[in-house]
Amino acid sequence: MDLSKYPAEPFRIKSVEPVKMNTREEREEIIKKAGYNTFLIDSEDVYIDLLTDSGTNAMSDRQWAGLMVGDEAYAGSRNFKKLEKTIEEVMGFPYVVPTHQGRGAENILSRIAIKPGQYVPGNMYFTTTRYHQEANGGIFVDVIRDEAHDAALNVPFKGDIDLEKLENLIKEKGPENIAYVCLAVTVNLAGGQPVSMANMRAVRELTNKYGIKVFYDATRFAENAYFIKEQEEGYQDKTIAEIVKEMFSYADGATMSGKKDGIVNMGGFLALRDEDLLIKARELVVVFEGMPSYGGMTGRDMEAFAIGLKESLQFEYIQHRILQVRYLGDRLKEAGIPIVEPIGGHGVFIDARRFCPHLDQEQFPAQALAANLYLESGVRAMERGIVSAGRDPKTGENRKPKLETVRLTIPRRVYTYRHMDVVADAIIRLYERREQIKGLRFVYEPPALRFFTARFEEID
Ligand SMILES: *Cc1c(COP(=O)(O)O)cnc(C)c1O
């Protein structure tokens, strides 16, 4: 491998958290007790935690220093003003409604912008986003380009919206029956795939023609911007900040989970341009989140969030971020492990269908693979496939997504390249004995967002 392709860490480590290493026998006990659901394993029993990149980031010394200037007033906190100003500077949105995390913003947006029976087209669904859309009477329609559903297809900007699918839906249902277009940068469930600037611009032009609003899921906006700089013609000489500004110029607003590209442990917001929507959103934020000047965050959270948003625009930071993830993916690819391609922004997604061809999708191959990875190495990953997709609310049948993946999500600034090697080596060992991986069945299945708390047992 040509290591010069992967930049070394652009930071020094100032504080460390020791981790425990269990024996294989101990892990066998632990995974059984957790019902083969990696969400139910205690964090202290995990060696390398790739469950999520959500809220698991390492804050910078400046962010930690920011905690000390938290203004914890019930109303009018100066840290909110700073956060609001930073969001306007970075994204160009004049209005900000703070929330405790991304889903808080999704709840509010869905309530103010969806009338029951309206359609919400989006570039693939996200679990909590779709939950709130459906809970408010919306009908989610996937309008991502077909290629996104093919894990093996290596094409750039796999997160793009298929403009023909979108326009056909608008014509078929009538523009008045489209609540808004939900455009995620990057697309989490497609494997962290970016959306091109050309596509964002085209979606804006198309929706303008029909008078339809576009709201972004801005959760991984900086990662998306890096891909544009790297791969889209005409953007090589632009800064990440300039690219981000242009991306959001094509949106009417955005929901954001600060736990990702905000590089904090908690926080979120809804950003808007429209004053009428702002008024409605503020009426709801006091009911669900807190005062409109904190929305469930502490003053110090908001300070760290504002600093993190700016740090995510630094080229050295975001380049290392993306290329460290790519290093893990490239190591797996080199060993012939089937992964989703191209390698996305926040993690590497193993294609469990091709890893475990001996298992039927209803035997939860990705769930089983994630459980076996923990057993093999103490590395915690998570399922993104049939279990996460849940059941169709109308038919009660399992939704069967084409993508059946195990997600290895890399927290920001937490692990080194050597950690990536440990993960890659464990997966390669597991691949060599893959026929031994057994399918699973439910022992307990919760009604909503079942992947968080479901329990399974092995099928013999
Ligand atoms: C994490 C995430 C959310 C939800 O944000 P939370 O902060 O976890 O509530 C929404 N959309 C995407 C794409 C996400 O990754």
The ligand as an SDF file (V2000), in Angstrom:
LIG
                    3D

 15 15  0  0  0  0  0  0  0  0999 V2000
  -27.4340   11.2110   13.0230 C   0  0  0  0  0  0  0  0  0  0  0  0
  -28.2480   11.6370   11.8980 C   0  0  0  0  0  0  0  0  0  0  0  0
  -29.4810   12.2640   12.0780 C   0  0  0  0  0  0  0  0  0  0  0  0
  -30.1270   12.4180   13.4420 C   0  0  0  0  0  0  0  0  0  0  0  0
  -29.3850   13.1830   14.2990 O   0  0  0  0  0  0  0  0  0  0  0  0
  -29.3160   12.8830   15.8670 P   0  0  0  0  0  0  0  0  0  0  0  0
  -28.4070   13.9600   16.3610 O   0  0  0  0  0  0  0  0  0  0  0  0
  -28.7770   11.5150   16.0500 O   0  0  0  0  0  0  0  0  0  0  0  0
  -30.6890   13.0250   16.4030 O   0  0  0  0  0  0  0  0  0  0  0  0
  -30.1450   12.7070   10.9620 C   0  0  0  0  0  0  0  0  0  0  0  0
  -29.6700   12.5070    9.7280 N   0  0  0  0  0  0  0  0  0  0  0  0
  -28.4970   11.9000    9.5100 C   0  0  0  0  0  0  0  0  0  0  0  0
  -28.0030   11.7130    8.1180 C   0  0  0  0  0  0  0  0  0  0  0  0
  -27.7560   11.4310   10.5820 C   0  0  0  0  0  0  0  0  0  0  0  0
  -26.6140   10.7910   10.3470 O   0  0  0  0  0  0  0  0  0  0  0  0
  1  2  1  0
  2  3  1  0
  2 14  2  0
  3  4  1  0
  3 10  2  0
  4  5  1  0
  5  6  1  0
  6  7  2  0
  6  8  1  0
  6  9  1  0
 10 11  1  0
 11 12  2  0
 12 13  1  0
 12 14  1  0
 14 15  1  0
M  END
$$$$
